[in-house]
Amino acid sequence: MLFNDPTRKYLTFLDILKVTELDKLELQRTLKTLSCKEYELLKRIPESNEEINLDDSFEYNYNFSSDEDSFSLITSTLNEVIEKSSRLDTTILFAREQQIDAVIVRIMKAKASLTHSSLLSEVTHAVRFTVSAQEIKKRIEVLIDKEYLERGADDTYVYLT
C-alpha cells in the first residue's frame, strides 16, 4: 500500500519505518527479503545484497513477474538478530542460574540440613521452569565453593550462616 502513492517514486527506510511502526530489525529483515532474494518485489537503491542501511531507498519493481500463481518468501536472518538472540540466551541462562541458587539458599536456610535427594526434590518443585538434576547439582557445587553450603555426613548438605 505504501508504494501505491503515485507522487512518490522512492521510499526511504526511515519513511517505511515511520509509517509501519515496525521494529527496526524486523523491518530490515523484511525489506531484505523483498529486495534481495529470488523474488525481487522491491528495487533497492543502492543495489546491494548486504544488510539494509538506514539511508537505503526502495521502489516498487514494475518489471517483476512470476509464472507461479503463488510463492512463499523466506525471510532473511540478519546478523544483528542472531547476535541479539545469542546475548538474550546467555542472559536467560545466567538468570536461571541465579534463580536456582536463590531457591537452594532459601530452602537450605529454612531447613538448615537436607539430604541430596530431598534438596533436589524441593528445588525442582520450587523453580518455575524445568530443571535437570545435573543443573541443580552444578549449582550446589557452586554454592559449596562460595561457602553457602557444606557437605555433611550421610549424603547431606548443611547451610552455613
Order of alpha helices (4+ residues) and beta strands (2+ residues): beta-alpha-alpha-beta-beta-alpha-beta-alpha-alpha-beta-beta
